Amino acid sequence: MNGQSRKDIKPGARVRIVQKQDQPTGKLTEGVVRDILTNSPTHPHGIKVRLISGVVGRVKEILPPT
């Protein structure tokens, strides 16, 4: 599932995000959502979130719960 729709992302969800500095390479960082930072219901580049680790980026993949 992609991360373009805000309703699909909840705090506590496991996701893969791309950080601003990693956008050219597409390197993904995996983590758990702490805060949803995008207010609009959708975003073409992915919903911006803050992970529990403090890293901020746009969601590229929503992972199934373990």
C-alpha positions as CSV (number, residue, x, y, z in Angstrom):
1,M,0.0,0.0,0.0
2,N,1.4,3.4,-0.9
3,G,1.4,6.3,1.6
4,Q,-0.5,9.0,-0.4
5,S,-3.8,8.8,1.6
6,R,-3.9,10.1,5.2
7,K,-6.7,7.8,6.2
8,D,-4.5,4.7,5.7
9,I,-1.8,5.9,8.1
10,K,-2.3,5.7,11.9
11,P,0.2,6.4,14.8
12,G,1.8,3.0,15.6
13,A,1.8,1.8,12.0
14,R,5.0,0.4,10.5
15,V,6.1,2.3,7.4
16,R,8.9,3.0,5.1
17,I,9.6,6.7,4.5
18,V,12.0,8.7,2.3
19,Q,13.7,11.6,4.1
20,K,14.2,14.9,2.3
21,Q,18.0,14.4,1.8
22,D,17.4,10.8,0.5
23,Q,14.8,11.8,-2.2
24,P,17.3,11.8,-5.1
25,T,18.5,8.3,-4.2
26,G,15.1,6.9,-3.0
27,K,16.7,5.4,0.1
28,L,14.0,4.2,2.5
29,T,14.0,4.3,6.2
30,E,11.7,1.9,8.2
31,G,10.0,2.8,11.4
32,V,6.9,3.3,13.4
33,V,4.7,6.4,13.0
34,R,4.6,8.8,16.0
35,D,2.9,11.9,14.4
36,I,1.2,12.6,11.1
37,L,2.4,16.0,9.9
38,T,0.4,16.4,6.7
39,N,-3.1,17.9,7.2
40,S,-4.5,17.4,3.8
41,P,-6.4,14.0,3.1
42,T,-3.9,13.1,0.3
43,H,-0.5,14.1,-1.0
44,P,1.0,13.0,-4.4
45,H,4.5,12.5,-2.9
46,G,3.3,10.7,0.3
47,I,2.0,11.8,3.7
48,K,4.6,13.4,5.9
49,V,5.1,11.7,9.2
50,R,7.5,11.7,12.2
51,L,8.7,8.4,13.3
52,I,9.2,7.3,17.0
53,S,13.0,7.7,16.3
54,G,12.3,11.4,15.5
55,V,13.1,11.0,11.7
56,V,10.7,13.0,9.4
57,G,9.8,12.0,5.9
58,R,7.1,11.1,3.4
59,V,5.5,7.6,3.5
60,K,6.3,5.5,0.5
61,E,5.1,2.1,1.9
62,I,2.8,1.0,4.6
63,L,3.9,-2.4,6.0
64,P,1.7,-5.1,7.4
65,P,1.7,-5.4,11.2
66,T,4.0,-8.1,12.6
